[in-house]
Amino acid sequence: MATICLSLSSVAASFTGSAMSSRLQHSRVVSARAAGVAQMGLDLNLKGKVAFVAGVGDSSGYGWAICKALAAAGATVTVGTWPPVLGIFKKSLESGKFDEDAILPDGSVMKIEGIYPLDAVFDEPGDVPEDVKNNKRYAGLEGFTISEVAAKVAADYGKIDILVHSLANGPEVTRPLLETSRRGYLAASSASAYSMVSLVQKFGPIMNYGGSVLSLTYIASEMVIPGYGGGMSSAKAQLESDTRTLAWEAGQKYGVRVNTISAGPLKSRAASAISKGKDKSFIEVAIDYCHDNAPLTRDLTSDDVGSTGAFLLSPMSAAVTGVTLYVDNGMHAMGMVQNKAIAQCYD
Ligand SMILES: NC(=O)c1ccc[n+]([C@@H]2O[C@H](COP(=O)([O-])OP(=O)(O)OC[C@H]3O[C@@H](n4cnc5c(N)ncnc54)[C@H](O)[C@@H]3O)[C@@H](O)[C@H]2O)c1
């Protein structure tokens, strides 16, 4: 957790020399200080920062990896877990099932300071229908809507600095868009895109100025990925568009940044449920395809997304907002990918 801080004026001076540019530097330094903007620094030290990561239910997904990276940088990590998986998640944590996956680079073990039941398709208590209230998977749980969880987190920690949306759900994800019902399409959008809008709405007021919000998206938002159906591609397109609008609105209102990572394929629990396939599941095909065709042939790990996430959630990226950042070994950059087609371009 080394912290290297460089003063803005000394850095600017090393780039410029003239009297005019030095006046410019001076005015910029003064205005940056006057605005209370942090001085330029390479600072991945998140000690004293509080994070809430929505969508952590086991150790296989991107949310867990982001928690680990934040914990490694010193942040206090809390999570929001979907009620149907809450019991098994807590049991697995208690039994030590995730211990190995929780080891941080310095050998210590990540501690999750708070686990809040969260169902991100509900904003207020009045939104929860009777069948959900009476569902045994929600038995004994209260206060799992987004506004209630924000209130609980505020009661426990006061203001927070970091908010992560690492969740998605599309009940008809295995169906092509052409066969998706209105209900399935809107459910995907509600759970996977509006949930982000609602999280920023409800947590924005309890975030410190200078805080950062991050979500996870997928390239099916902008290019055709057969098999990623049920309106999930549409929901990811919404999520990316909303990232830009929320960056503007929440930036103006709360001084927080909003970004999204377009992540390459990972065999998480959610991704494994997309489709089983005859020989290989959707996610296995996607992983192999990227491995064979991306500019970088290294395996993509959840920690790749974790560390880029920590960067976007730290003051190191203080001027980055409204961005969709690819963490996919460069796969997004490829136009012609079939080995057969590429082979024809070479003698
Ligand atoms: N795995 C991939 O290949 C991949 C690629 C790009 C983007 N992503 C995105 O990364 C994010 C995390 O997914 P993951 O693949 O790491 O899987 P994951 O299973 O770790 O995470 C998804 C989480 O969403 C939770 N969830 C579902 N419905 C919910 C609801 N209504 N309220 C609260 N939580 C709910 C699940 O319980 C689960 O914990 C998602 O947004 C996903 O679309 C994943």
The ligand as an SDF file (V2000), in Angstrom:
LIG
                    3D

 44 48  0  0  0  0  0  0  0  0999 V2000
  -19.2360  -13.6070  -15.5410 N   0  0  0  0  0  0  0  0  0  0  0  0
  -19.0900  -12.9620  -16.6830 C   0  0  0  0  0  0  0  0  0  0  0  0
  -18.6460  -13.5280  -17.6900 O   0  0  0  0  0  0  0  0  0  0  0  0
  -19.4190  -11.4990  -16.7570 C   0  0  0  0  0  0  0  0  0  0  0  0
  -18.9450  -10.7530  -17.8490 C   0  0  0  0  0  0  0  0  0  0  0  0
  -19.2460   -9.3810  -17.9130 C   0  0  0  0  0  0  0  0  0  0  0  0
  -20.0180   -8.8000  -16.9140 C   0  0  0  0  0  0  0  0  0  0  0  0
  -20.4680   -9.5560  -15.8670 N   0  0  0  0  0  0  0  0  0  0  0  0
  -21.2850   -8.9070  -14.8410 C   0  0  0  0  0  0  0  0  0  0  0  0
  -20.6480   -8.9760  -13.5910 O   0  0  0  0  0  0  0  0  0  0  0  0
  -21.6400   -8.7990  -12.5820 C   0  0  0  0  0  0  0  0  0  0  0  0
  -21.4470   -9.8740  -11.5250 C   0  0  0  0  0  0  0  0  0  0  0  0
  -21.7650  -11.1270  -12.0920 O   0  0  0  0  0  0  0  0  0  0  0  0
  -20.8380  -12.4070  -11.9790 P   0  0  0  0  0  0  0  0  0  0  0  0
  -20.7940  -13.0330  -13.3380 O   0  0  0  0  0  0  0  0  0  0  0  0
  -19.5850  -12.0660  -11.3100 O   0  0  0  0  0  0  0  0  0  0  0  0
  -21.7250  -13.4260  -11.1410 O   0  0  0  0  0  0  0  0  0  0  0  0
  -22.1160  -13.5500   -9.6110 P   0  0  0  0  0  0  0  0  0  0  0  0
  -22.9990  -14.7430   -9.5330 O   0  0  0  0  0  0  0  0  0  0  0  0
  -20.9220  -13.5090   -8.7310 O   0  0  0  0  0  0  0  0  0  0  0  0
  -22.9070  -12.2060   -9.3230 O   0  0  0  0  0  0  0  0  0  0  0  0
  -24.2450  -11.9610   -9.6050 C   0  0  0  0  0  0  0  0  0  0  0  0
  -24.9080  -11.6760   -8.2730 C   0  0  0  0  0  0  0  0  0  0  0  0
  -26.1710  -11.0300   -8.4970 O   0  0  0  0  0  0  0  0  0  0  0  0
  -26.9850  -11.4350   -7.4300 C   0  0  0  0  0  0  0  0  0  0  0  0
  -28.3810  -11.0780   -7.7260 N   0  0  0  0  0  0  0  0  0  0  0  0
  -29.1960  -11.5830   -8.6770 C   0  0  0  0  0  0  0  0  0  0  0  0
  -30.3950  -10.9670   -8.6100 N   0  0  0  0  0  0  0  0  0  0  0  0
  -30.3250  -10.0680   -7.5930 C   0  0  0  0  0  0  0  0  0  0  0  0
  -31.2430   -9.1480   -7.0190 C   0  0  0  0  0  0  0  0  0  0  0  0
  -32.4840   -9.0290   -7.4780 N   0  0  0  0  0  0  0  0  0  0  0  0
  -30.8300   -8.3970   -5.9850 N   0  0  0  0  0  0  0  0  0  0  0  0
  -29.5730   -8.5110   -5.4970 C   0  0  0  0  0  0  0  0  0  0  0  0
  -28.6610   -9.3520   -6.0000 N   0  0  0  0  0  0  0  0  0  0  0  0
  -29.0360  -10.1220   -7.0400 C   0  0  0  0  0  0  0  0  0  0  0  0
  -26.7130  -12.9200   -7.3180 C   0  0  0  0  0  0  0  0  0  0  0  0
  -27.1440  -13.4570   -6.1070 O   0  0  0  0  0  0  0  0  0  0  0  0
  -25.1940  -12.9310   -7.4520 C   0  0  0  0  0  0  0  0  0  0  0  0
  -24.5930  -12.8290   -6.1830 O   0  0  0  0  0  0  0  0  0  0  0  0
  -22.9930   -8.8480  -13.2970 C   0  0  0  0  0  0  0  0  0  0  0  0
  -23.4520   -7.5470  -13.5460 O   0  0  0  0  0  0  0  0  0  0  0  0
  -22.6290   -9.5310  -14.6010 C   0  0  0  0  0  0  0  0  0  0  0  0
  -23.5440   -9.2520  -15.6460 O   0  0  0  0  0  0  0  0  0  0  0  0
  -20.1730  -10.8690  -15.7660 C   0  0  0  0  0  0  0  0  0  0  0  0
  1  2  1  0
  2  3  2  0
  2  4  1  0
  4  5  1  0
  4 44  2  0
  5  6  2  0
  6  7  1  0
  7  8  2  0
  8  9  1  0
  8 44  1  0
  9 10  1  0
  9 42  1  0
 10 11  1  0
 11 12  1  0
 11 40  1  0
 12 13  1  0
 13 14  1  0
 14 15  2  0
 14 16  1  0
 14 17  1  0
 17 18  1  0
 18 19  2  0
 18 20  1  0
 18 21  1  0
 21 22  1  0
 22 23  1  0
 23 24  1  0
 23 38  1  0
 24 25  1  0
 25 26  1  0
 25 36  1  0
 26 27  1  0
 26 35  1  0
 27 28  2  0
 28 29  1  0
 29 30  1  0
 29 35  2  0
 30 31  1  0
 30 32  2  0
 32 33  1  0
 33 34  2  0
 34 35  1  0
 36 37  1  0
 36 38  1  0
 38 39  1  0
 40 41  1  0
 40 42  1  0
 42 43  1  0
M  CHG  2   8   1  16  -1
M  END
$$$$
